[in-house]
């Protein structure tokens, strides 16, 4: 009930505060300039640039910043309204009737823009109107601070509603989003400054012509995305080869990738690193293509020779992927996904600080999925038993922090169940799926 009440308060309070700001500033009274910024911000929001298949970056904040420089906070807020309208119109899910989310987004856009604009006003020493004759040495640092404040307020509100709704730690949620978007802030300020200077020196025609290099940059980003999408198709083709050979693991790679991504987000890992965690997780068992079918699907325990063959699959998979230059960041994860914190894993016996966090995440999730699904040699374990096994081996086989992040994701209400006396992780946690 408390979570629902907090979520309802956020979804109602943020739009209400945004409406108060709009009414207080009355941006429509700023005339044609507010209308131009409204339209420009809407167009920039409607046509985002992607730098990953799951991450989009819009440049609507550029229009807001230019509006702030030319006409003050009221014009900047007009840009925020334009971006909010575009976000609603271009989202099929919002058009389907999820109006409460649209209202929250609109309020969030307006509040973040207003707070950022007021930070600029305070630092710039002027309450309203354009920059005018104020020295660039004054307004440029103020503009940088304004954009940073805008981003922080936006992320704080978004992180709060996500944390309340999904039950995730607020700090971790904020940190993961902060890492995703911080890199784009210098570009927003740089584009805004260039646009402002071009307008002041050469007028609207030159400013319109400035959109050409922006469109070229967007096309370049789309080209990078197309390359990654092609790479994703290659990755999934390799996974299907493994699944055709070993039907018992069908869907295992995708489940491990999805859950690893969620655990990584809980741990505050940014989108770029999470992308490679997903790729490495999807491909972690690709080396099993070279493992004999009789070993993969054996219904009983493996003998020493068979165990040796099975334990070669991390090296086999990594060696296979090393020939694909675009997959280089995923190779260490594939090679080390059966290593342990205590250094007793395979194939290299790497442990401690030499074991990357990404590998620790995937190895823990791999063990969880293997334990909680049926295999040729045993039935699936219950969630309670699997959780107890993970905790019993935290600090030796698994990273304790990763274990708790995983449990918080799959069983947030789980209590600490004592592991069986003398229990060790089952063979599935050791040898994988």
SESE-903792 format. One record per residue (C-alpha): z, y, x; residue in three letters. Coordinates in steps of 0.001 Angstrom, whole numbers, padded with zeros to 6 digits, always signed. Last residue first. Layout:
ZYXALA...
END
This chain:
-017992-025390+023796UNK-015988-024569+026864UNK-014703-026805+029624UNK-011107-025559+029893UNK-010474-024233+026405UNK-012247-027232+024944UNK-010227-029594+027133UNK-007041-028450+025418UNK-004909-025597+026774UNK-001666-026925+028161UNK+001420-027836+026224UNK+004641-028685+028005UNK+006574-028303+024783UNK+004195-027346+022010UNK+003588-023592+021780UNK+006087-021400+019949UNK+004490-019508+017037UNK+004538-015736+017516UNK+003646-014454+014090UNK+000079-013928+012974UNK-000497-010991+010624UNK-003416-009552+012611UNK-005139-012964+012764UNK-008675-012671+014160UNK-008570-009157+015639UNK-004884-008909+016572UNK-005155-012401+018036UNK-008029-011296+020251UNK-006173-008185+021421UNK-003096-010319+022144UNK-005102-012779+024238UNK-006893-009953+026070UNK-003567-008459+027120UNK-002307-011853+028307UNK-005384-012530+030462UNK-006131-016229+030134UNK-005698-019365+032257UNK-002387-018473+033880UNK-001054-015252+032365UNK-001616-016405+028816UNK-001756-020203+028677UNK+000977-020733+026080UNK-000311-017694+024191UNK-003783-019166+023870UNK-002391-022552+022867UNK-000137-021019+020208UNK-003090-019089+018782UNK-005140-022300+018650UNK-002291-024113+016888UNK-001935-021357+014288UNK-005700-021073+013772UNK-005933-024784+013011UNK-007722-027006+015497UNK-011257-028180+014758UNK-011849-031921+014859UNK-012298-033821+018080UNK-014767-035316+020623UNK-018057-034392+018941UNK-016772-030849+018314UNK-015352-029126+015224UNK-014635-025418+015493UNK-011326-023602+016103UNK-010782-024758+019687UNK-014293-023909+020909UNK-014194-020495+019219UNK-010855-019632+020811UNK-011925-020919+024240UNK-015080-018809+024200UNK-013040-015791+023037UNK-010749-016156+026050UNK-013607-016689+028515UNK-015525-013753+027020UNK-012630-011309+027360UNK-011616-012354+030865UNK-015236-012065+031994UNK-015481-008497+030689UNK-012157-007653+032362UNK-013584-008615+035744UNK-011946-011473+037734UNK-011380-010330+041315UNK-008022-008850+040271UNK-006584-012306+039794UNK-008932-015253+039914UNK-012073-016775+041414UNK-012047-020568+041846UNK-015815-020688+042417UNK-017183-022997+039681UNK-014623-023194+038125UNK-011085-022282+037186UNK-007860-022623+039156UNK-007747-018994+040321UNK-004600-018133+038329UNK-006506-015747+036027UNK-009062-018441+035317UNK-012795-018918+035879UNK-014866-020516+033144UNK-016862-017367+032267UNK-017545-016654+035932UNK-021273-017324+036381UNK-022301-015999+032963UNK-020191-012857+033443UNK-021598-012292+036934UNK-025196-012552+035587UNK-024873-010087+032690UNK-025470-006910+034729UNK-028645-008472+036274UNK-030404-009089+032947UNK-033237-006587+033561UNK-034018-008242+036896UNK-034758-011640+035372UNK-034778-014069+038323UNK-030992-013941+038452UNK-030915-015373+034934UNK-031635-018963+036000UNK-029139-018818+038862UNK-026474-017535+036457UNK-027152-020379+034018UNK-027067-023073+036688UNK-023904-021592+038200UNK-022106-021591+034839UNK-023546-025054+033947UNK-022269-026910+037022UNK-018979-027789+035380UNK-020713-030129+032937UNK-022259-032182+035738UNK-018919-032459+037520UNK-017260-033519+034265UNK-019912-036198+033834UNK-019204-037577+037307UNK-015436-037509+036757UNK-015597-039182+033343UNK-015903-037099+030195UNK-013572-037789+027283UNK-015104-039136+024082UNK-017874-038241+021626UNK-020440-037352+024287UNK-022760-034620+023034UNK-023145-032480+026140UNK-022872-035398+028561UNK-025469-037549+026814UNK-027743-034529+026536UNK-027884-034132+030307UNK-026949-030593+031516UNK-029926-028414+032541UNK-030154-026451+029269UNK-026377-026192+029574UNK-026998-023270+031931UNK-027518-021000+028903UNK-023810-021307+028062UNK-022789-017678+028719UNK-026020-016228+027330UNK-024696-014711+024100UNK-021504-013684+025896UNK-023420-012045+028738UNK-025549-010063+026299UNK-022526-009059+024225UNK-020557-008049+027318UNK-023612-006117+028447UNK-023623-004057+025251UNK-019843-003669+025440UNK-020293-001992+028828UNK-022664+000565+027319UNK-020548+001047+024190UNK-017286+001947+025937UNK-014332-000410+026470UNK-011143+000725+024718UNK-009369-002650+024547UNK-009931-002875+020819UNK-013629-002291+021451UNK-013652-005197+023911UNK-012021-007425+021297UNK-014698-006488+018763UNK-017542-007085+021233UNK-016043-010425+022287UNK-015886-011422+018603UNK-019581-010772+018043UNK-020691-012381+021323UNK-018524-015486+020846UNK-019826-015894+017309UNK-023417-015444+018479UNK-023008-018044+021238UNK-021345-020587+018954UNK-023969-020370+016201UNK-025277-023842+016961UNK-022857-025456+019445UNK-022877-028854+017767UNK-026664-028883+017728UNK-026875-029262+021514UNK-030505-029385+022650UNK-031822-027121+019902UNK-028830-024846+020456UNK-029602-024441+024150UNK-033236-023536+023463UNK-032091-021164+020719UNK-029982-019290+023271UNK-033008-018745+025513UNK-034976-017330+022588UNK-032038-015080+021754UNK-032101-013558+025225UNK-035861-012996+025151UNK-035529-011190+021807UNK-032723-009025+023198UNK-034938-008063+026145UNK-037623-006874+023741UNK-034972-004810+021947UNK-033882-003403+025283UNK-037407-002350+026162UNK-037834-000749+022739UNK-034595+001187+023285UNK-035900+002575+026565UNK-039071+003678+024793UNK-037030+005310+022032UNK-035167+007291+024691UNK-038484+008466+026125UNK-039675+009435+022663UNK-036547+011540+022229UNK-037152+013276+025555UNK-040720+014075+024489UNK-039438+015492+021198UNK-037039+017721+023129UNK-039864+018745+025467UNK-041873+019918+022426UNK-038951+021605+020638UNK-039099+024502+023081UNK-042319+025644+021387UNK-040219+026602+018356UNK-037985+028728+020579UNK-041016+030422+022117UNK-042217+031408+018656UNK-038734+032552+017605UNK-038288+035265+020221UNK-039014+035584+023945UNK-035903+036790+025787UNK-033186+036347+023163UNK-034753+033203+021703UNK-035358+031594+025090UNK-031796+032414+026175UNK-030346+030866+023014UNK-032492+027736+023254UNK-031608+027262+026935UNK-027911+027685+026191UNK-028059+025258+023254UNK-029978+022647+025248UNK-027425+022824+028080UNK-024459+022648+025687UNK-025837+019596+023887UNK-026815+017910+027156UNK-023333+018420+028613UNK-021850+016733+025493UNK-023964+013557+025572UNK-021880+011753+028220UNK-018710+012110+026136UNK-020130+010061+023270UNK-019466+006379+023991UNK-016418+006943+026193UNK-014720+008938+023464UNK-015498+006229+020909UNK-013718+003564+022980UNK-010785+005872+023722UNK-010315+006898+020096UNK-010158+003294+018901UNK-007765+002342+021698UNK-005467+005278+020906UNK-005485+004606+017164UNK-004636+000916+017445UNK-006725-001055+014927UNK-005759-001755+011320UNK-009342-001563+010099UNK-008853+001202+007521UNK-006097+003161+009272UNK-007713+002878+012710UNK-011142+003780+011328UNK-009729+006789+009441UNK-007863+007998+012513UNK-010748+007390+014899UNK-013080+009498+012722UNK-010615+012381+012505UNK-009843+012305+016230UNK-013506+011840+017146UNK-014593+014954+015252UNK-011657+016985+016561UNK-012403+015913+020133UNK-016143+016589+019831UNK-015677+020083+018391UNK-013073+020862+021069UNK-015566+019821+023751UNK-018309+021949+022203UNK-016019+024992+022007UNK-014825+024503+025588UNK-018415+024525+026839UNK-019190+027576+024687UNK-016178+029449+026051UNK-017310+028647+029596UNK-020715+030161+028687UNK-019286+033133+026775UNK-017332+034757+029565UNK-019564+034414+032624UNK-022482+035174+030324UNK-021000+038651+030006UNK-020476+039993+026486UNK-023296+042274+025368UNK-024081+040519+022133UNK-022427+037133+021687UNK-023244+037223+018003UNK-020967+038116+015101UNK-017343+037443+014326UNK-013855+037417+015864UNK-014670+038517+019408UNK-012546+037786+022514UNK-014750+035021+023852UNK-011890+032580+024337UNK-010572+033111+020832UNK-014016+033072+019254UNK-015073+029949+021140UNK-011926+028103+020036UNK-012687+029347+016520UNK-016127+027779+016702UNK-014711+024426+017847UNK-012210+024444+014975UNK-014983+025332+012516UNK-017423+022721+013802UNK-014821+019947+013680UNK-013736+021000+010186UNK-017293+021232+008832UNK-018494+017898+010239UNK-015300+016134+009106UNK-015585+017582+005595UNK-019176+016400+005342UNK-018296+012967+006714UNK-015418+012600+004237UNK-017658+013644+001347UNK-020275+011116+002417UNK-017641+008377+002632UNK-016427+009156-000880UNK-020019+009097-002158UNK-020610+005403-001530UNK-023252+005282-004280UNK-026476+003704-003103UNK-027538+006969-001482UNK-024699+006481+001005UNK-025905+002991+001838UNK-029485+004169+002242UNK-028416+006807+004795UNK-031046+009518+005402UNK-029978+011734+002487UNK-026282+011612+003327UNK-026622+012342+007040UNK-029112+015101+006223UNK-026647+016797+003854UNK-023865+016590+006454UNK-026120+017988+009196UNK-027056+020946+006994UNK-023392+021570+006184UNK-022537+021577+009891UNK-025351+024051+010513UNK-023917+026396+007873UNK-020575+026019+009686UNK-022222+027407+012830UNK-023566+030341+010812UNK-020066+031167+009522UNK-018525+030744+012980UNK-020603+033476+014684UNK-024165+034640+014180UNK-026297+034194+017269UNK-023982+032280+019606UNK-022442+030189+016828UNK-025863+029450+015377UNK-027016+028277+018807UNK-023956+026032+018972UNK-024578+024613+015497UNK-028254+023992+016254UNK-027282+022090+019429UNK-024625+020174+017437UNK-027473+018722+015372UNK-028682+016904+018483UNK-028152+013380+017193UNK-027124+010352+019234UNK-027445+006824+017896UNK-025624+003727+019132UNK-026167+000141+017966UNK-029613-000590+019433UNK-028715+001493+022443UNK-029891+004923+023622UNK-031074+005930+020192UNK-032307+009423+019355UNK-031510+010775+015926UNK-034056+012174+013456UNK-032118+013243+010347UNK-029397+015023+012319UNK-031934+017190+014161UNK-033673+017992+010881UNK-030405+018910+009170UNK-029288+021072+012089UNK-032566+022984+011948UNK-032419+023448+008174UNK-028863+024821+008165UNK-029605+026908+011290UNK-032575+028541+009525UNK-030538+029087+006336UNK-027647+030636+008270UNK-030106+032983+009981UNK-031674+033913+006626UNK-028476+035307+005173UNK-024934+035161+006600UNK-023645+035237+003006UNK-024487+031516+002677UNK-021827+030873+005322UNK-019003+031755+002874UNK-016360+031702+005613UNK-013344+031054+003364UNK-015280+028938+000852UNK-016729+026785+003626UNK-013318+026419+005273UNK-011660+025481+001975UNK-014395+022913+001323UNK-013745+021317+004710UNK-010032+021132+003927UNK-010840+019336+000688UNK-013313+016995+002405UNK-010614+016023+004957UNK-007862+015595+002375UNK-009583+013156+000005UNK-010812+010471+002404UNK-007779+010953+004667UNK-005271+010784+001826UNK-006994+007732+000383UNK-006819+005998+003769UNK-003132+006831+004127UNK-002399+005571+000601UNK-004354+002372+001191UNK-002530+001764+004464UNK+000848+002391+002830UNK+000000+000000+000000UNK
END
